[in-house]
Amino acid sequence: MQCYLSGMKPLTIEDAETVVFGLQDEIRRSEESRYDHRLHAVLLVAQGMSCRQVSELLGDAPRTVAYWVRRFESDGLTGLTEEERPGRPRRLSEVQIRNIDEALRRQPSDFGLVGNLWDGKTLSEYVKRKWNVSLGTRQCQRVFRQLGFRLRKPRPLIANANPEDQDRVKKTSQAGKKRRR
């Protein structure tokens, strides 16, 4: 891709195809940039470009650009803002989410569950027992992230392993720690 300014050497962007995809992803990343993108599309149509030309320039489908123009014509600038997207209703209320947030600050065993660390299965069981709501493990993992928690997994123990043999193989064995002192 080249850019010409009168009397100057042309500017180029290396690997323009990859850059275009990256910029389009960045535009899709936030609600504000998607709104700005729609504004630019409508502006170009208002300046005389066809929906097809704008779609080729901006990388959108011609029908999408036409849809934005129609929404702008009928609703003005508010027609270009994000609309509520339909989706499945939440299974848990805000009160239940706050209750989960409090519960995650304690140990699962405090609620009669097995284990000392929360994981998706344990949280799913907690929700099932408390509110009779079935949430899958993945959904429970999303709840962890939504509430700002990280999943921690305990180190697995090798069944019937000899602790001395394990210590010999470890990167930081107890024997090695003693020698360094």
Rosetta constraint file for C-alpha pairs under 8 A:
AtomPair CA 1 CA 12 HARMONIC 5.44 0.50
AtomPair CA 1 CA 13 HARMONIC 5.69 0.50
AtomPair CA 1 CA 14 HARMONIC 7.56 0.50
AtomPair CA 1 CA 16 HARMONIC 5.99 0.50
AtomPair CA 2 CA 10 HARMONIC 6.13 0.50
AtomPair CA 2 CA 11 HARMONIC 5.41 0.50
AtomPair CA 2 CA 12 HARMONIC 4.38 0.50
AtomPair CA 2 CA 13 HARMONIC 6.84 0.50
AtomPair CA 3 CA 10 HARMONIC 5.43 0.50
AtomPair CA 3 CA 11 HARMONIC 4.93 0.50
AtomPair CA 3 CA 12 HARMONIC 6.24 0.50
AtomPair CA 4 CA 8 HARMONIC 7.10 0.50
AtomPair CA 4 CA 9 HARMONIC 7.07 0.50
AtomPair CA 4 CA 10 HARMONIC 4.69 0.50
AtomPair CA 4 CA 11 HARMONIC 6.53 0.50
AtomPair CA 5 CA 9 HARMONIC 7.38 0.50
AtomPair CA 5 CA 10 HARMONIC 6.83 0.50
AtomPair CA 15 CA 19 HARMONIC 6.41 0.50
AtomPair CA 16 CA 20 HARMONIC 6.03 0.50
AtomPair CA 17 CA 21 HARMONIC 6.51 0.50
AtomPair CA 18 CA 22 HARMONIC 6.22 0.50
AtomPair CA 19 CA 23 HARMONIC 6.09 0.50
AtomPair CA 20 CA 24 HARMONIC 6.12 0.50
AtomPair CA 21 CA 25 HARMONIC 6.19 0.50
AtomPair CA 22 CA 26 HARMONIC 6.26 0.50
AtomPair CA 23 CA 27 HARMONIC 6.24 0.50
AtomPair CA 24 CA 28 HARMONIC 6.36 0.50
AtomPair CA 24 CA 59 HARMONIC 7.90 0.50
AtomPair CA 25 CA 29 HARMONIC 6.23 0.50
AtomPair CA 26 CA 30 HARMONIC 7.59 0.50
AtomPair CA 27 CA 33 HARMONIC 5.16 0.50
AtomPair CA 27 CA 34 HARMONIC 5.75 0.50
AtomPair CA 27 CA 37 HARMONIC 7.19 0.50
AtomPair CA 28 CA 33 HARMONIC 6.88 0.50
AtomPair CA 28 CA 34 HARMONIC 5.74 0.50
AtomPair CA 29 CA 33 HARMONIC 7.45 0.50
AtomPair CA 29 CA 34 HARMONIC 7.78 0.50
AtomPair CA 30 CA 34 HARMONIC 6.39 0.50
AtomPair CA 31 CA 35 HARMONIC 6.30 0.50
AtomPair CA 31 CA 82 HARMONIC 6.83 0.50
AtomPair CA 32 CA 36 HARMONIC 6.28 0.50
AtomPair CA 33 CA 37 HARMONIC 6.05 0.50
AtomPair CA 34 CA 38 HARMONIC 6.32 0.50
AtomPair CA 35 CA 39 HARMONIC 6.27 0.50
AtomPair CA 35 CA 80 HARMONIC 6.13 0.50
AtomPair CA 35 CA 81 HARMONIC 5.75 0.50
AtomPair CA 35 CA 82 HARMONIC 7.26 0.50
AtomPair CA 36 CA 40 HARMONIC 6.26 0.50
AtomPair CA 37 CA 41 HARMONIC 6.34 0.50
AtomPair CA 38 CA 42 HARMONIC 6.25 0.50
AtomPair CA 38 CA 65 HARMONIC 7.88 0.50
AtomPair CA 38 CA 68 HARMONIC 6.74 0.50
AtomPair CA 38 CA 80 HARMONIC 6.32 0.50
AtomPair CA 39 CA 43 HARMONIC 6.04 0.50
AtomPair CA 39 CA 80 HARMONIC 7.19 0.50
AtomPair CA 40 CA 44 HARMONIC 6.17 0.50
AtomPair CA 41 CA 45 HARMONIC 6.42 0.50
AtomPair CA 41 CA 54 HARMONIC 6.28 0.50
AtomPair CA 41 CA 55 HARMONIC 7.96 0.50
AtomPair CA 41 CA 58 HARMONIC 7.54 0.50
AtomPair CA 41 CA 65 HARMONIC 6.69 0.50
AtomPair CA 41 CA 68 HARMONIC 7.99 0.50
AtomPair CA 42 CA 46 HARMONIC 6.06 0.50
AtomPair CA 42 CA 65 HARMONIC 7.59 0.50
AtomPair CA 42 CA 68 HARMONIC 7.03 0.50
AtomPair CA 42 CA 69 HARMONIC 5.75 0.50
AtomPair CA 42 CA 72 HARMONIC 7.71 0.50
AtomPair CA 43 CA 47 HARMONIC 6.20 0.50
AtomPair CA 44 CA 48 HARMONIC 6.62 0.50
AtomPair CA 44 CA 49 HARMONIC 5.73 0.50
AtomPair CA 44 CA 54 HARMONIC 6.68 0.50
AtomPair CA 45 CA 49 HARMONIC 4.70 0.50
AtomPair CA 45 CA 50 HARMONIC 5.86 0.50
AtomPair CA 45 CA 51 HARMONIC 6.46 0.50
AtomPair CA 45 CA 54 HARMONIC 7.04 0.50
AtomPair CA 45 CA 69 HARMONIC 7.85 0.50
AtomPair CA 49 CA 53 HARMONIC 6.10 0.50
AtomPair CA 49 CA 54 HARMONIC 6.44 0.50
AtomPair CA 50 CA 54 HARMONIC 6.25 0.50
AtomPair CA 51 CA 55 HARMONIC 5.96 0.50
AtomPair CA 51 CA 62 HARMONIC 5.51 0.50
AtomPair CA 51 CA 63 HARMONIC 7.79 0.50
AtomPair CA 51 CA 65 HARMONIC 5.75 0.50
AtomPair CA 51 CA 66 HARMONIC 5.96 0.50
AtomPair CA 52 CA 56 HARMONIC 6.22 0.50
AtomPair CA 52 CA 61 HARMONIC 7.83 0.50
AtomPair CA 52 CA 62 HARMONIC 4.96 0.50
AtomPair CA 52 CA 65 HARMONIC 7.98 0.50
AtomPair CA 53 CA 57 HARMONIC 6.17 0.50
AtomPair CA 54 CA 58 HARMONIC 5.97 0.50
AtomPair CA 54 CA 60 HARMONIC 7.97 0.50
AtomPair CA 54 CA 62 HARMONIC 7.63 0.50
AtomPair CA 54 CA 65 HARMONIC 7.34 0.50
AtomPair CA 55 CA 59 HARMONIC 5.39 0.50
AtomPair CA 55 CA 60 HARMONIC 4.66 0.50
AtomPair CA 55 CA 61 HARMONIC 5.50 0.50
AtomPair CA 55 CA 62 HARMONIC 5.12 0.50
AtomPair CA 55 CA 65 HARMONIC 6.38 0.50
AtomPair CA 56 CA 60 HARMONIC 6.78 0.50
AtomPair CA 56 CA 61 HARMONIC 7.79 0.50
AtomPair CA 56 CA 62 HARMONIC 7.90 0.50
AtomPair CA 60 CA 64 HARMONIC 6.59 0.50
AtomPair CA 60 CA 65 HARMONIC 6.97 0.50
AtomPair CA 61 CA 65 HARMONIC 6.59 0.50
AtomPair CA 62 CA 66 HARMONIC 6.24 0.50
AtomPair CA 63 CA 67 HARMONIC 6.04 0.50
AtomPair CA 64 CA 68 HARMONIC 6.30 0.50
AtomPair CA 65 CA 69 HARMONIC 6.27 0.50
AtomPair CA 66 CA 70 HARMONIC 6.16 0.50
AtomPair CA 67 CA 71 HARMONIC 6.14 0.50
AtomPair CA 68 CA 72 HARMONIC 6.07 0.50
AtomPair CA 68 CA 79 HARMONIC 7.52 0.50
AtomPair CA 68 CA 80 HARMONIC 6.49 0.50
AtomPair CA 69 CA 73 HARMONIC 6.10 0.50
AtomPair CA 70 CA 74 HARMONIC 6.21 0.50
AtomPair CA 71 CA 75 HARMONIC 5.73 0.50
AtomPair CA 71 CA 76 HARMONIC 7.15 0.50
AtomPair CA 71 CA 79 HARMONIC 4.87 0.50
AtomPair CA 71 CA 80 HARMONIC 6.75 0.50
AtomPair CA 72 CA 76 HARMONIC 4.47 0.50
AtomPair CA 72 CA 77 HARMONIC 5.98 0.50
AtomPair CA 72 CA 78 HARMONIC 7.51 0.50
AtomPair CA 72 CA 79 HARMONIC 5.08 0.50
AtomPair CA 72 CA 80 HARMONIC 6.29 0.50
AtomPair CA 74 CA 79 HARMONIC 7.33 0.50
AtomPair CA 75 CA 79 HARMONIC 4.75 0.50
AtomPair CA 76 CA 80 HARMONIC 7.58 0.50
AtomPair CA 77 CA 81 HARMONIC 7.22 0.50
AtomPair CA 91 CA 133 HARMONIC 7.32 0.50
AtomPair CA 92 CA 96 HARMONIC 5.81 0.50
AtomPair CA 92 CA 97 HARMONIC 6.54 0.50
AtomPair CA 93 CA 97 HARMONIC 6.30 0.50
AtomPair CA 94 CA 98 HARMONIC 6.20 0.50
AtomPair CA 95 CA 99 HARMONIC 6.21 0.50
AtomPair CA 96 CA 100 HARMONIC 6.21 0.50
AtomPair CA 97 CA 101 HARMONIC 6.22 0.50
AtomPair CA 98 CA 102 HARMONIC 6.37 0.50
AtomPair CA 99 CA 103 HARMONIC 6.16 0.50
AtomPair CA 100 CA 104 HARMONIC 6.04 0.50
AtomPair CA 101 CA 105 HARMONIC 6.84 0.50
AtomPair CA 101 CA 147 HARMONIC 6.61 0.50
AtomPair CA 102 CA 106 HARMONIC 7.30 0.50
AtomPair CA 103 CA 107 HARMONIC 7.60 0.50
AtomPair CA 103 CA 108 HARMONIC 7.92 0.50
AtomPair CA 104 CA 108 HARMONIC 7.76 0.50
AtomPair CA 104 CA 118 HARMONIC 7.05 0.50
AtomPair CA 106 CA 110 HARMONIC 6.92 0.50
AtomPair CA 107 CA 111 HARMONIC 7.63 0.50
AtomPair CA 107 CA 115 HARMONIC 7.93 0.50
AtomPair CA 107 CA 116 HARMONIC 5.54 0.50
AtomPair CA 107 CA 117 HARMONIC 6.47 0.50
AtomPair CA 107 CA 118 HARMONIC 7.31 0.50
AtomPair CA 108 CA 112 HARMONIC 6.79 0.50
AtomPair CA 108 CA 113 HARMONIC 5.15 0.50
AtomPair CA 108 CA 114 HARMONIC 6.57 0.50
AtomPair CA 108 CA 115 HARMONIC 6.25 0.50
AtomPair CA 108 CA 116 HARMONIC 5.88 0.50
AtomPair CA 108 CA 117 HARMONIC 6.64 0.50
AtomPair CA 108 CA 118 HARMONIC 6.36 0.50
AtomPair CA 108 CA 122 HARMONIC 7.39 0.50
AtomPair CA 109 CA 113 HARMONIC 4.79 0.50
AtomPair CA 109 CA 114 HARMONIC 5.78 0.50
AtomPair CA 109 CA 115 HARMONIC 6.17 0.50
AtomPair CA 109 CA 116 HARMONIC 6.30 0.50
AtomPair CA 111 CA 126 HARMONIC 7.77 0.50
AtomPair CA 113 CA 122 HARMONIC 7.18 0.50
AtomPair CA 113 CA 126 HARMONIC 7.49 0.50
AtomPair CA 114 CA 122 HARMONIC 7.69 0.50
AtomPair CA 117 CA 152 HARMONIC 7.29 0.50
AtomPair CA 117 CA 153 HARMONIC 7.53 0.50
AtomPair CA 117 CA 154 HARMONIC 7.81 0.50
AtomPair CA 118 CA 122 HARMONIC 5.86 0.50
AtomPair CA 118 CA 123 HARMONIC 6.47 0.50
AtomPair CA 118 CA 151 HARMONIC 7.41 0.50
AtomPair CA 118 CA 152 HARMONIC 7.80 0.50
AtomPair CA 119 CA 123 HARMONIC 6.16 0.50
AtomPair CA 119 CA 141 HARMONIC 7.40 0.50
AtomPair CA 119 CA 151 HARMONIC 6.47 0.50
AtomPair CA 119 CA 152 HARMONIC 7.63 0.50
AtomPair CA 119 CA 153 HARMONIC 7.84 0.50
AtomPair CA 120 CA 124 HARMONIC 6.04 0.50
AtomPair CA 120 CA 136 HARMONIC 7.76 0.50
AtomPair CA 120 CA 137 HARMONIC 4.48 0.50
AtomPair CA 120 CA 138 HARMONIC 6.64 0.50
AtomPair CA 120 CA 139 HARMONIC 7.83 0.50
AtomPair CA 120 CA 140 HARMONIC 5.08 0.50
AtomPair CA 120 CA 141 HARMONIC 5.32 0.50
AtomPair CA 121 CA 125 HARMONIC 6.23 0.50
AtomPair CA 121 CA 136 HARMONIC 7.79 0.50
AtomPair CA 121 CA 137 HARMONIC 5.34 0.50
AtomPair CA 121 CA 140 HARMONIC 7.72 0.50
AtomPair CA 122 CA 126 HARMONIC 6.22 0.50
AtomPair CA 123 CA 127 HARMONIC 6.20 0.50
AtomPair CA 123 CA 137 HARMONIC 7.87 0.50
AtomPair CA 123 CA 140 HARMONIC 6.27 0.50
AtomPair CA 124 CA 128 HARMONIC 6.17 0.50
AtomPair CA 124 CA 134 HARMONIC 6.95 0.50
AtomPair CA 124 CA 135 HARMONIC 5.57 0.50
AtomPair CA 124 CA 136 HARMONIC 6.38 0.50
AtomPair CA 124 CA 137 HARMONIC 6.20 0.50
AtomPair CA 124 CA 140 HARMONIC 6.20 0.50
AtomPair CA 125 CA 129 HARMONIC 6.14 0.50
AtomPair CA 126 CA 130 HARMONIC 6.03 0.50
AtomPair CA 127 CA 131 HARMONIC 5.76 0.50
AtomPair CA 127 CA 132 HARMONIC 6.68 0.50
AtomPair CA 127 CA 133 HARMONIC 6.04 0.50
AtomPair CA 127 CA 134 HARMONIC 7.12 0.50
AtomPair CA 127 CA 135 HARMONIC 7.38 0.50
AtomPair CA 128 CA 132 HARMONIC 4.32 0.50
AtomPair CA 128 CA 133 HARMONIC 4.87 0.50
AtomPair CA 128 CA 134 HARMONIC 5.55 0.50
AtomPair CA 128 CA 135 HARMONIC 7.56 0.50
AtomPair CA 129 CA 133 HARMONIC 7.95 0.50
AtomPair CA 135 CA 139 HARMONIC 6.12 0.50
AtomPair CA 135 CA 140 HARMONIC 6.53 0.50
AtomPair CA 136 CA 140 HARMONIC 6.32 0.50
AtomPair CA 137 CA 141 HARMONIC 6.27 0.50
AtomPair CA 138 CA 142 HARMONIC 6.36 0.50
AtomPair CA 139 CA 143 HARMONIC 6.40 0.50
AtomPair CA 140 CA 144 HARMONIC 6.40 0.50
AtomPair CA 141 CA 145 HARMONIC 6.55 0.50
AtomPair CA 141 CA 151 HARMONIC 7.78 0.50
AtomPair CA 142 CA 146 HARMONIC 6.01 0.50
AtomPair CA 143 CA 147 HARMONIC 6.12 0.50
AtomPair CA 144 CA 148 HARMONIC 6.27 0.50
AtomPair CA 144 CA 149 HARMONIC 4.99 0.50
AtomPair CA 144 CA 150 HARMONIC 6.62 0.50
AtomPair CA 144 CA 151 HARMONIC 7.32 0.50
AtomPair CA 145 CA 149 HARMONIC 5.46 0.50
AtomPair CA 145 CA 150 HARMONIC 6.59 0.50
AtomPair CA 157 CA 161 HARMONIC 7.99 0.50
AtomPair CA 161 CA 165 HARMONIC 7.54 0.50
AtomPair CA 161 CA 166 HARMONIC 7.17 0.50
AtomPair CA 162 CA 166 HARMONIC 6.32 0.50
AtomPair CA 163 CA 167 HARMONIC 6.08 0.50
AtomPair CA 164 CA 168 HARMONIC 6.34 0.50
AtomPair CA 165 CA 169 HARMONIC 6.61 0.50
AtomPair CA 166 CA 170 HARMONIC 6.31 0.50
AtomPair CA 167 CA 173 HARMONIC 5.00 0.50
AtomPair CA 167 CA 174 HARMONIC 6.49 0.50
AtomPair CA 167 CA 175 HARMONIC 7.61 0.50
AtomPair CA 168 CA 173 HARMONIC 6.16 0.50
AtomPair CA 168 CA 175 HARMONIC 7.76 0.50
AtomPair CA 169 CA 173 HARMONIC 7.26 0.50
AtomPair CA 172 CA 176 HARMONIC 6.35 0.50
AtomPair CA 172 CA 177 HARMONIC 6.86 0.50
AtomPair CA 173 CA 177 HARMONIC 6.42 0.50
AtomPair CA 174 CA 178 HARMONIC 6.36 0.50
AtomPair CA 175 CA 179 HARMONIC 6.46 0.50
AtomPair CA 176 CA 180 HARMONIC 6.43 0.50
AtomPair CA 177 CA 181 HARMONIC 6.92 0.50
